[in-house]
């Protein structure tokens, strides 16, 4: 049933993309586009206001990403027969360049729309520029190196991915009249923040230039009164490795994830017997895009991922991967 639902949703999004597609050509906008009402630092009256703004920004990003991913999946699936004289790698690189050009234009449009350049948008920009303009990507990495790091071959911020959407290029945001998340050095962050922790991740499947990663872990949240609570999640994500010359480039790639029923991550209470039964489980879910994530409801109890199993098929136009794995608790 889940597979059918995923197929229907993907068909709907692909059809929608024909009507509302982002840039259909290869024209890239200026990354340093003049923002008419530039906000140097986000200022929130409360943590709740900040989380509401983050939700708004993420919703806008997801809306744009759905269209870009659907366009990539559609265009990459129906390659003109005249292009068959090109190698499979050449076709893939051409299609990935179109996709990441659209991703970059979405980033620049969003900056203009909200009037703010976040450190998360810099990380996202780098991951697409690695293929489109490696020199500029390297320039941004050097400029913001104290706020960036690497994870699974991609550039990420040292903050949680949600919060990084409202943190400026100095590592700051104002909450309730005070600067928060101010960076003292690259390893220490003052203030309390939402983050992922106790993450169990690994390679679900890999062949040629495509690698699929699985992850399970817990999100740490904080309410407006400063009390922590948790949400638990599973995630699948895809990375393509392509060569321009002899240099390998790692970029996110939209994939269709068809996950078999019964694929799940188990969680146990912290400090419990690691060989005990799972306290609860979360499914790995089907979908399409560079990644899909299943996040559960609010919990006040601390649990950790303790193994799981994943059986799935990962589809692109140029290859299909499958996995049937069982993994154990993180050390």
C-alpha positions as CSV (number, residue, x, y, z in Angstrom):
1,X,0.0,0.0,0.0
2,X,2.9,2.3,0.9
3,X,4.5,1.7,-2.5
4,X,1.3,2.5,-4.3
5,X,0.9,5.7,-2.3
6,X,4.5,6.7,-3.1
7,X,3.9,6.1,-6.8
8,X,0.7,8.2,-6.9
9,X,2.5,11.0,-5.1
10,X,5.4,11.0,-7.4
11,X,3.2,10.9,-10.5
12,X,1.3,13.9,-9.1
13,X,4.5,15.8,-8.4
14,X,6.0,15.1,-11.8
15,X,2.8,16.2,-13.5
16,X,2.7,19.3,-11.4
17,X,6.3,20.1,-12.4
18,X,5.3,20.4,-16.0
19,X,3.1,23.3,-15.1
20,X,5.1,24.9,-12.3
21,X,8.7,23.9,-13.1
22,X,11.5,26.0,-11.8
23,X,14.1,27.1,-14.4
24,X,13.9,24.7,-17.3
25,X,17.1,26.0,-18.9
26,X,20.7,26.1,-17.7
27,X,20.8,29.8,-16.8
28,X,22.3,30.3,-13.3
29,X,21.4,33.4,-11.4
30,X,23.9,35.3,-9.4
31,X,24.7,33.7,-6.1
32,X,25.4,37.0,-4.5
33,X,22.2,38.5,-5.8
34,X,21.4,41.8,-4.3
35,X,18.8,41.2,-1.6
36,X,16.5,44.2,-1.4
37,X,15.8,44.0,2.3
38,X,18.8,42.1,3.8
39,X,18.3,40.9,7.4
40,X,21.8,40.7,9.0
41,X,20.6,38.7,12.0
42,X,17.3,37.0,12.7
43,X,15.5,38.4,15.8
44,X,12.8,36.3,17.6
45,X,10.8,37.2,20.7
46,X,10.8,33.5,21.8
47,X,12.0,30.1,20.8
48,X,8.5,29.2,19.6
49,X,8.6,32.2,17.2
50,X,12.0,30.9,16.0
51,X,10.7,27.4,15.4
52,X,7.6,28.7,13.6
53,X,9.9,30.7,11.2
54,X,12.1,27.6,10.7
55,X,9.0,25.6,9.8
56,X,8.0,28.3,7.3
57,X,11.4,28.4,5.6
58,X,11.6,24.6,5.4
59,X,8.2,24.4,3.9
60,X,9.3,26.8,1.2
61,X,12.5,24.8,0.6
62,X,10.6,21.5,0.4
63,X,8.1,23.0,-2.1
64,X,10.9,24.0,-4.4
65,X,12.9,20.8,-4.0
66,X,9.9,18.6,-4.9
67,X,9.6,20.4,-8.2
68,X,13.4,20.2,-8.9
69,X,13.5,16.5,-8.0
70,X,10.5,15.7,-10.1
71,X,12.0,17.5,-13.1
72,X,15.3,15.6,-12.7
73,X,13.6,12.2,-12.4
74,X,11.4,12.9,-15.4
75,X,14.1,14.4,-17.7
76,X,16.7,11.9,-16.7
77,X,14.3,9.1,-17.4
78,X,13.5,10.0,-21.0
79,X,16.9,10.8,-22.5
80,X,16.6,11.8,-26.2
81,X,17.7,8.9,-28.3
82,X,20.0,11.2,-30.3
83,X,22.0,11.6,-27.1
84,X,22.8,7.9,-26.8
85,X,26.1,8.6,-28.5
86,X,27.1,10.1,-25.2
87,X,28.3,7.8,-22.4
88,X,26.0,7.0,-19.5
89,X,28.4,9.1,-17.2
90,X,28.2,12.1,-19.6
91,X,24.4,12.0,-19.7
92,X,24.3,11.7,-15.9
93,X,26.6,14.7,-15.5
94,X,24.6,16.8,-17.9
95,X,21.3,15.9,-16.1
96,X,22.9,16.5,-12.7
97,X,24.1,19.9,-13.8
98,X,20.6,20.9,-14.9
99,X,19.2,19.7,-11.5
100,X,21.8,21.5,-9.4
101,X,21.4,24.6,-11.5
102,X,17.7,24.5,-10.5
103,X,18.7,23.9,-6.9
104,X,21.0,26.9,-6.8
105,X,18.4,29.1,-8.4
106,X,15.9,28.0,-5.7
107,X,18.5,28.9,-3.0
108,X,19.0,32.3,-4.5
109,X,15.2,32.9,-4.9
110,X,14.6,31.9,-1.3
111,X,17.2,34.3,-0.1
112,X,15.5,37.1,-2.0
113,X,12.1,36.0,-0.8
114,X,13.0,36.0,3.0
115,X,15.7,38.7,2.7
116,X,18.2,36.6,4.6
117,X,21.3,34.5,3.9
118,X,21.6,31.7,6.4
119,X,24.6,29.5,7.0
120,X,22.5,26.5,6.0
121,X,21.9,28.1,2.6
122,X,25.7,28.5,2.2
123,X,26.2,24.7,2.9
124,X,23.4,23.9,0.4
125,X,25.0,26.2,-2.1
126,X,28.4,24.6,-1.8
127,X,27.0,21.1,-2.3
128,X,25.5,22.2,-5.7
129,X,28.4,24.4,-6.7
130,X,30.8,21.5,-6.3
131,X,29.5,20.4,-9.7
132,X,28.6,23.7,-11.2
133,X,31.4,25.9,-10.1
134,X,34.0,24.1,-7.9
135,X,36.2,27.2,-7.5
136,X,33.4,29.2,-6.0
137,X,32.4,26.2,-3.8
138,X,36.0,26.1,-2.4
139,X,36.0,29.9,-1.9
140,X,32.8,29.6,0.3
141,X,34.3,26.6,2.2
142,X,37.3,28.6,3.1
143,X,35.4,31.8,4.0
144,X,33.0,30.0,6.3
145,X,35.2,27.2,7.5
146,X,34.6,27.8,11.2
147,X,30.9,27.2,10.7
148,X,31.1,24.2,8.3
149,X,32.1,20.6,8.4
150,X,31.8,17.4,6.3
151,X,29.4,14.5,6.7
152,X,28.9,11.6,4.2
153,X,31.0,13.5,1.6
154,X,28.8,16.6,1.8
155,X,29.2,20.0,3.4
156,X,27.0,20.6,6.5
157,X,27.0,23.2,9.2
158,X,28.2,22.6,12.7
159,X,24.6,23.4,13.8
160,X,21.5,21.3,13.4
161,X,20.1,21.5,9.9
162,X,16.8,23.0,11.1
163,X,18.3,25.8,13.2
164,X,21.0,26.6,10.6
165,X,18.2,28.0,8.5
166,X,17.9,31.1,10.8
167,X,21.5,31.4,11.9
168,X,23.5,34.1,10.1
169,X,27.0,34.0,8.6
170,X,28.6,34.9,11.9
171,X,26.9,32.0,13.7
172,X,24.3,34.1,15.5
173,X,20.6,34.5,16.0
174,X,18.8,36.7,18.6
175,X,16.2,35.0,20.8
176,X,14.3,36.9,23.5
177,X,16.6,39.9,23.2
178,X,19.8,37.9,23.6
179,X,22.3,36.6,21.0
180,X,22.2,32.9,20.9
181,X,24.2,30.1,19.2
182,X,27.2,32.4,19.1
183,X,30.3,30.6,18.1
184,X,33.2,30.8,20.5
185,X,35.2,28.4,18.4
186,X,34.5,25.7,15.8
187,X,33.8,23.0,18.5
188,X,31.8,24.9,21.1
189,X,28.4,26.4,20.8
190,X,26.8,28.4,23.6
191,X,23.1,28.2,24.2
192,X,20.6,25.4,23.8
193,X,19.6,24.2,20.4
194,X,17.8,21.5,18.5
195,X,20.1,18.8,17.1
196,X,20.4,15.2,15.9
197,X,22.3,12.9,18.3
198,X,23.0,9.2,18.9
199,X,22.8,8.6,15.1
200,X,23.2,5.1,13.7
201,X,24.1,5.3,10.0
202,X,25.7,3.4,7.3
203,X,25.7,2.4,3.6
204,X,22.4,0.7,2.5
205,X,23.5,0.1,-1.0
206,X,26.3,1.2,-3.4
207,X,27.2,0.6,-7.0
208,X,29.2,2.5,-9.5
209,X,28.6,6.2,-8.9
210,X,25.6,5.9,-6.5
211,X,25.5,5.4,-2.8
212,X,22.4,5.2,-0.6
213,X,22.8,5.9,3.2
214,X,20.5,4.9,6.0
215,X,20.3,6.8,9.3
216,X,18.3,6.4,12.5
217,X,18.6,8.6,15.6
218,X,16.9,11.1,17.9
219,X,16.2,14.8,17.5
220,X,16.6,17.0,20.6
221,X,14.1,19.7,20.9
222,X,13.5,22.5,23.5
223,X,10.2,24.1,24.2
224,X,9.7,27.8,25.0
225,X,10.3,27.2,28.7
226,X,13.6,25.6,28.1
227,X,12.5,22.0,28.7
228,X,14.0,19.3,26.4
229,X,12.0,16.7,24.6
230,X,12.8,14.2,21.8
231,X,11.6,12.9,18.5
232,X,13.0,9.8,16.8
233,X,13.5,9.4,13.1
234,X,14.7,7.2,10.2
235,X,16.2,8.6,7.0
236,X,17.4,7.5,3.6
237,X,19.7,9.7,1.4
238,X,21.5,9.4,-1.9
239,X,24.9,10.7,-3.1
240,X,26.2,10.5,-6.6
241,X,29.9,10.5,-7.4
242,X,30.9,11.9,-10.8
243,X,34.2,12.7,-12.4
244,X,35.0,15.9,-14.2
245,X,38.4,15.1,-15.4
246,X,40.2,13.0,-12.7
247,X,38.6,14.8,-9.8
248,X,35.7,13.0,-8.0
249,X,32.7,15.2,-7.1
250,X,30.1,14.2,-4.6
251,X,26.6,15.6,-5.0
252,X,23.1,14.9,-3.7
253,X,20.9,13.1,-6.3
254,X,17.2,12.6,-6.4
255,X,16.2,8.9,-6.2
256,X,13.0,7.0,-6.0
257,X,13.0,5.0,-2.7
258,X,10.7,1.9,-2.7
259,X,10.9,0.5,0.8
260,X,9.5,-2.9,1.6
261,X,7.1,-3.3,4.5
262,X,8.8,-4.4,7.7
263,X,11.9,-2.2,7.2
264,X,12.4,-0.5,10.5
265,X,14.8,0.9,13.0
266,X,14.6,-0.2,16.7
267,X,15.1,1.9,19.7
268,X,15.9,1.0,23.3
269,X,16.0,3.1,26.5
270,X,19.4,4.5,27.2
271,X,21.3,2.4,29.7
272,X,19.1,-0.6,29.1
273,X,20.3,-4.1,28.2
274,X,21.5,-3.7,24.6
275,X,20.1,-7.2,23.8
276,X,16.7,-6.5,25.2
277,X,13.7,-6.2,22.9
278,X,13.1,-2.9,21.2
279,X,11.1,-0.4,23.2
280,X,9.6,0.8,19.9
281,X,10.4,0.9,16.2
282,X,10.0,3.4,13.3
283,X,9.6,2.5,9.7
284,X,11.9,3.5,6.9
285,X,9.6,5.1,4.3
286,X,9.2,5.3,0.6
287,X,9.4,8.5,-1.4
288,X,11.6,10.4,-3.8
289,X,14.2,13.2,-3.7
290,X,17.7,13.5,-2.4
291,X,16.5,12.2,1.0
292,X,13.3,11.0,2.7
293,X,12.8,11.2,6.5
294,X,10.3,9.7,8.9
295,X,10.0,11.6,12.2
296,X,7.9,10.4,15.1
297,X,6.0,12.2,17.8
298,X,7.1,13.9,20.9
299,X,8.8,11.9,23.7
300,X,10.1,12.9,27.1
301,X,12.2,9.7,27.5
302,X,15.7,9.2,26.2
303,X,16.1,6.3,23.8
304,X,18.9,5.3,21.4
305,X,18.9,3.4,18.1
306,X,19.6,-0.3,18.6
307,X,19.8,-1.9,15.2
308,X,17.2,-2.6,12.5
309,X,16.6,-4.0,9.1
310,X,16.1,-2.5,5.7
311,X,14.8,-4.1,2.5
312,X,14.4,-1.7,-0.4
313,X,14.9,-0.8,-4.1
314,X,16.4,2.5,-5.1
315,X,15.7,3.6,-8.6
316,X,17.2,6.1,-11.0
317,X,17.1,6.0,-14.8
318,X,20.7,4.9,-15.1
319,X,20.8,2.3,-12.4
320,X,18.7,0.3,-9.8
321,X,20.1,-0.7,-6.5
322,X,18.6,-3.1,-3.9
323,X,19.4,-3.9,-0.3
324,X,18.4,-6.5,2.2
325,X,20.4,-5.8,5.3
326,X,20.2,-6.2,9.1
327,X,22.4,-3.9,11.2
328,X,23.3,-3.8,14.8
329,X,23.4,-1.2,17.6
330,X,26.0,1.6,17.3
331,X,29.1,1.0,19.6
